[in-house]
Amino acid sequence: MLLTRIFKASGRAGHRFPLDTSIAIVGAGVSGVTAAYALIKKGYRRITLFEAEQRVGGKVESVEVDGEWVELGALWVVQAADTIFRMAEDLGVLALKPFWHQLWVVERPDRPARIRVESYWGARSALEVTSGLWAFNWLIRRRAFRNVFQPGFHDLHPDLTSLTMAEFAKKHGFAAILDPFEIALYASGYNAMAYVPAPYFLKLMPRLERSRLLRRCSLSPGAWMFKGGYQKFWEGAVKRLTEQGLSPRLSAKVTAVNRGGPGQSQIVVTADGNTEVFDMLIVATAPNKTLDYLDATEEERDLFGRVRYFNYGSVVFRARGLNEHDWIALRYNMTPRRNGHLFAFCGLRSRLFFGSYSSDGRMPTGELDRKLAEDIAVVGGSLDAVVQRREWSYFPHVGVDDLSTGYYERLNSLQGQRGTYFLGGLFSFETTEYCAQFAEYLVDRHC
């Protein structure tokens, strides 16, 4: 189904550096590819994109199973993913299909009755939900909280930097509506609202509410998938950008970056034993990986060393007795005590399914398979076989203790120092849309 819409042109006119500036981008995930796109739109042509893997996409990974492209990373884009949709249409690689699955919640294993997500508010009364929705919609329109909905994290209200999402919602009167949002976020790899600081989740909630409302009114599926796999979109984008001057280097692991001393402008990048010199560096890798190769300053090491992650896995499996048109969230598994159990799963086609689960990286495969079979049995299915697994160190973020002491002020001040700019989920919140949005914002603002 072709999605057509009118998009505003993004970015500032002009450029801040000579167009023959040589630019190295490390990491060909969503952030790195979008940065290359934004730079080329501004007229830069000497851009080299380094990627350690043999593929582009980063945490977007599509694999072919029996002729069907399935996702091991990012699964879909929501209706409000304006940056990615505009980029896709501009590059001529837009090919979408609607995600019209029925969405269900199972609250308890001993009571496996399914509840429609569109009408699910936990045990809250209609009055509590109505009051919570009013409070939430009023809050997101307040000037004091507008900055959280801009690219990145800047000048945040003190309540956002000192409270978890659960605490923030209770203080501002919308705790009654958190359940459906937490289900969607936990199933997507973001942990529980009692543990994560408020700005991360608040940033995404209006987009989720918009998609939920559109779906409930049957105006839109609320979410879309890319035909042929989400990774194919990013591969197509890199192909088009290569025609316009981008130089992609796949299977080129960057092992060292030397940015020189004070007064030196050249940046030396070493990848697979070969060195190249650049004028500018854009880092689009996860903070823990960045510290493996970057000649980091004491400040960079301190800031990146404070980052936390939420580890989870994805699994493709075959099963009987399940509906391929359902997406089912297992609410009772969304707790650290249920490590290894499914958060949620959805059908891909007859007997082929995709699911996500918590993972500490230490559980034996046999134990994971046993838990998977147990979870499927709760909803009336039986496991035939596990086709493929992929585990992720996901959602880079910091806790309230760091946020409340000016973490993002310090982090944002790194931009431009020693000719270096940083992108990724830590700076923007780890969704494909927000990573793309921030990459475009940073290029527009600084380049």
C-alpha positions, 0 to 999 in steps of 0.5 A: 500500500503506497503511503502518500503525504505532504512533508515539510522540507527539513533542515536549514539552507546552506552549509557551515563548512566548505563543501569539499570537507572530508567527513567520516561517519562510523556506523551504518545504522539508522543514525549514520545513514540518515546523517549521510543523507542529510549531509548530501542534501546540503551539498557535501560529497566527500563522505565515507561511511564505515561499518564493521558488519557486512550489512547496513541497518544496525539494529534493523536486521532482516533475514529471509526464512522460507521466502519470507523476510522477517525482522530480528531488530526493529519491527515497524514504524509508527504512523508519526515517523515523519522523518523516515517516511519523508526520507523514503519518499525522497530517495524513492525507496518507500514500500510499505505494508500496514500492520493490521494485526489484532492486538491483545494483552494476556494479564495472567498465565492462570487466566489466559483470556485476551483483552484488546489493547485498544480498550485496555487500561488495566484495572482502572475505572473509566473515570480514572482513565478519563481524568488521566487522559485529560491530565496527560493531554494538558501536560504535553501542551504545557510550555514547561515540557515542550522541549522534551518533544524536540530532537534530542534532550535539552533544557528539560523540566526538573521533574523530568530529570529527577523522577522515573516515568511512573513517579512523574505520571503519578505526580502529574495525574496520569498514572491511570493511563500508563498500562497500555503504554508500558506494554508497548514500550516493554515489548519493544525493549525499553524496560519498565516505567518504574526504572526509567527516567521520565523524559525517555518515555514521555518523548514517545508517548504522544506518538503512541497515543496518536497511533492508538487513536487512529487504529481505534477509529479504524482510520489507519493501522497505526504502524507500518512495516517495510515490504521485503524487510526494514533492512532493505529500506536502509540498503536501498537508501545507501545505494541511492546515496552512493549514486550521489557521492557517498562512499560506503565501506562495509566489513570495515571495522574501525579500530582506532581514531586519533583526533590529534592534539590542541590546534590539530584539525586532522582526524586519522581513522584506522579501519582493518589496518588501513588509515585515512585522514578526514576533516570531520568525524561523526560517531554513530555507534553505541557508547560502549562500542565507541569507547573501543576505538575512540581516543576518548577524553576523560569527559567522554569516557566518564559520560559514556561509561555511565550509560545503562542498557536493556538487554533483550532478545528476538526469536523467530519460531514455528508453532501450531494453534496460534493465529498469524494475524495476532500480536499478543503481549504477555503482561505477566512476563514484563518484569525482571523476575521473568528473565528469558520469557516472551514479552510479546509475539506476532504472526508472520504467516502460517505457523511462523512467528516473531517474539521478543524476550528478556535476556541477560546473555547467560541463559542456555539455549535449551532453557530459553527454548523451554520458556518459549514453549511454556509461554506459547502453551499459555495462549493455546499453542505448541512450539514446533521449532526455533528458527533463529535468535538474536540478542541485543544490548539495547536502549542506551540511557542513564538513570535519574541519579545522573540526569538530575546532575546535568548529564545531558548538558555535559553530553550535548557540550561534546558536539563539535569538540575536536571536530567530532559529532555524536549521534544515536539512541543515547542522544535522542531515544532509541527508536528508528524515527528519533535516531533519524530525526536527531541525525538530521537535526544535528547536521542541520544545526552544526554542518 
